[in-house]
Each structure stands twice: as C-alpha cells, then as structure tokens.
C-alpha cells in the first residue's frame, strides 16, 4: 500500500510503498478514502510531542470503507462507510483517560495511508450527508471541540459562548456546534477575514485579538460570557476571566501561547468561576458528537484538499496558519 512516512524530527513527509496492516483480534481493516491534518501532526514533525517513534505513519483523522474484519468481529461491518474514533484506550472512567491512553497516528500507525487497522469498537458509521473528505475532518478536532464545549464548558441552548482563535479545526467545530445547540456565539481571531467568515456561519460577532483592549471591546459587544473555550492560554488568559459572567466556565484544550496568567484570584472565586482542562474525549462523547452532526446536518468546513503525494505541502500550509477549516488528504 501507499503511505506517508515520517523518518524523524524535522524530516519531510514522504510517500512510500509498504505492507498492509495485519489484523489482530477485534480489529478491522479500513480502506482510507480521505484523511485530515491536525496541529498534532506538525508538532510531531517538529519533535514537540511525547512518545515519539520513527519511522511512523501519522494521521488521526480518517474516513473510508471497511475492507476486512478479524474472525471475532461482526462481518456486517464489511463494506460499510465509516469514520474512525482515534481516541485509543480511553478506559472505563468517562471523566478522564487511562494511563495507557494514546491517539492514533504515532504509537499506532495512522490514517495517512491507503489502509489502517483499528479496534472495531472505535468504528462509527459515516454521516450520510457528508462526503468522505468532509467526514474525515471530524474525528480528532470534532471530538476535542465537543468535549471542551459541551462536557467541560457546559454550553447549552441560550448561553453566551466565546470561542477563541476561530479558524483552526477545533475552534471552528466549537463555533459550528455551539450555533447548532442554540448558543449565542462570539469569536476572536487574529484575522478580520476569519471573523467575517465565522459571522457568516452564524456567530453574533467577534473581535481581533491583535487590537489593543480587545477584551473591553468584546465585553461591550457581548455583555460577558457563560462559557468560554480557549486553546491559547498565555498572558492574555486573565482577560478571559474579565469576560466571564458569574458562575461561568472556561475550558482550555491547548496552550499555544504558553503558561497562563490567571489574573487576580479574587475575580475567580468571587465570580464562582470554573476553569478546566480538556483533551480529546471518550467513545460516548464521539457518538454524541456524531449525533449532533447528523441531527443538525452540520457540514464541516474544508479549507483545501491535497493529494496524498502532496502531504508535505499540506502540512506547510497548516504551519503558516493560512487555513479556515480543515486541510484534507485525498487518499482513495
């Protein structure tokens, strides 16, 4: 089969020929039709990720068709159009992942290949209203966004919600999910163009965080927030505290700007705020995310589609931060 391999830190993504995965107990073989990039893939390439092993086939997101199943898997899966939950070994505790938790695409070879093997419990039927390219964008970013927004930040109908950094995969799913849930959604971005695109999707408004006193503009615009989802942290995190209404919740799933400054502690305890971390999610949350996508006919935003042989060009575009939505590889 053809696959994209990463030989080491700072090495290019290279197309090679390799053997198909061999199935073990409870596994299925999926012929990948499309795969999608996440920033995780870039951080792995740059060596900024734990548990690195080389050579490896990256890719956490994928959609395709089940081509083979092991003897102990229901044969009815054969021929089904599916997407894959890349959250492996979550464990029995719905609230937090187990010690042996991993994500598809490093410890186990991932979806940047013509075939991938996966435990049958992590298969889900592809939403019928989506193309393979659209469906491939959902798994990692959709699950991460759903858990952060719904499970951790507690977003429900009628609440005012702020999504920071709108334009990236997870943040954009948070925008779409929050709108679908009936929330009043606002965004921040370093690009006025991306803010305009978010408003076109249904957001009520947004502010460019590169502007001085952006948080004051946003507070005047919105009146404050019941739920905030953030991936930046850093020295601007304290401004999110100022944007919170009493009893608000902030969920963060990344820290691209580094350690956060939470500001004046009294603001947090006097407002009765909840600040919580979030990462990926469990299989029940994956199913709930898909139900929302199916019920509301949500269509993920695909920024661009590259051939498998152009994987390095695709990851370089993501590194430049030019995308609005997900960058996809067309595989089969």
C-alpha positions, -999 to +999 in steps of 0.1 A: +000+000+000+010+036-004+016+056+029+031+088+041+060+081+064+079+104+088+115+092+093+125+116+120+123+151+136+122+179+110+121+154+082+097+158+053+065+137+049+074+111+022+053+088+001+064+052+002+052+017-006+047-006+025+028-036+036-009-035+046-015-038+083-021-073+096-053-077+117-053-090+152-083-098+175-112-074+175-097-053+146-109-042+112-091-030+081-104+003+067-095+014+031-090+051+037-107+075+013-097+107+030-076+118+059-072+152+076-044+171+093-043+183+129-017+206+145-006+174+164+009+162+131+030+193+128+042+192+164+052+156+159+072+165+129+090+192+149+097+168+178+074+187+202+053+157+213+057+129+238+063+093+230+079+099+195+089+069+175+103+068+140+096+058+113+059+063+117+027+068+097+009+098+111-027+108+108-055+106+134-085+115+112-098+093+086-129+081+067-132+051+044-147+017+038-143-014+058-125-040+037-117-068+061-125-079+097-109-103+121-127-136+128-142-122+161-157-091+146-192-089+131-190-094+094-218-069+089-191-042+091-178-053+057-184-026+030-197+000+055-187+036+050-171+047+083-152+072+103-127+063+130-125+075+166-088+080+171-090+081+209-075+048+219-076+031+253-096+058+270-106+033+297-137+029+319-136+063+336-157+087+314-142+117+332-105+111+324-083+090+302-065+059+314-027+058+319-022+038+287-043+062+266-029+070+231-040+088+200-040+071+166-011+082+144+020+078+165+021+049+189-001+031+163+003+038+126-024+062+114-046+073+085-020+089+061-021+056+042-043+036+019-052+013+048-054+015+085-063-011+112-084-001+142-103-018+170-139-024+159-153-006+189-139+027+175-158+024+142-187+047+136-210+050+105-201+080+083-228+106+083-246+101+050-249+138+042-211+142+042-185+134+016-155+113+026-134+145+026-159+163+049-163+133+072-125+128+075-123+162+093-144+152+122-127+127+145-099+144+165-110+180+162-147+173+164-143+151+195-119+176+211-142+205+204-174+187+216-159+176+249-144+211+256-176+229+246-203+207+259-189+183+286-164+207+302-176+243+294-213+233+297-226+251+267-263+247+262-291+265+244-294+302+251-259+306+267-234+332+255-203+314+244-169+327+233-146+306+211-111+320+208-089+315+178-117+308+153-103+294+121-085+264+133-101+230+132-111+225+169-122+261+174-142+261+142-161+229+152-168+246+185-183+275+166-205+252+145-215+230+174-224+260+197-245+276+169-263+242+163-270+240+201-287+273+200-260+293+218-252+330+212-217+327+198-189+352+196-153+346+184-118+361+185-092+357+158-060+374+146-077+378+112-106+401+104-113+379+074-117+348+096-140+367+120-162+377+090-163+340+079-174+329+114-202+355+114-213+342+080-216+308+097-239+323+124-217+338+150-231+370+165-198+389+164-161+389+170-130+409+178-095+408+165-072+399+195-044+419+179-062+451+187-054+469+220-080+463+247-098+437+225-113+422+256-130+455+265-145+458+230-157+422+233-173+428+267-191+459+254-202+439+223-214+408+242-221+417+278-200+388+290-200+350+287-214+319+303-189+296+286-155+301+270-134+277+250-097+285+246-066+269+232-040+297+236-037+304+274-006+327+278-006+362+292-040+370+278-058+343+297-065+368+325-086+388+301-109+358+297-115+359+334-127+395+330-151+384+302-168+358+324-202+362+339-208+349+374-206+310+375-191+309+340-169+280+329-137+282+309-124+251+292-090+250+275-076+222+254-042+237+244-016+263+253-001+277+221+009+309+240+024+290+269+016+291+307-014+313+315-016+343+338-050+338+356-050+374+368-065+384+402-076+353+421-104+372+438-121+376+404-122+338+400-135+329+434-159+359+438-174+351+404-176+314+413-158+306+381-148+271+369-115+267+349-110+232+335-087+214+311-099+192+284-084+168+259-099+146+231-128+125+247-143+091+251-163+070+227-197+080+242-188+117+235-177+107+200-212+091+195-229+122+209-208+145+187-218+125+156-255+126+167-253+164+168-237+164+133-264+141+119-294+157+136-284+192+127-269+183+093-236+201+102-212+203+073-175+207+084-155+234+068-129+220+044-102+246+036-084+226+010-078+191-004-044+178-013-033+145-030-016+120-007+017+127-025+015+164-016+013+158+022+044+179+029+029+209+011-003+205+031+014+205+065+035+235+055+003+254+047-011+245+082+022+257+098+016+291+082-018+293+097-035+303+065-064+279+067-100+284+077-112+250+084-095+216+079-068+206+054-076+172+039-057+145+021-075+126-006-063+090-004-085+066-022 
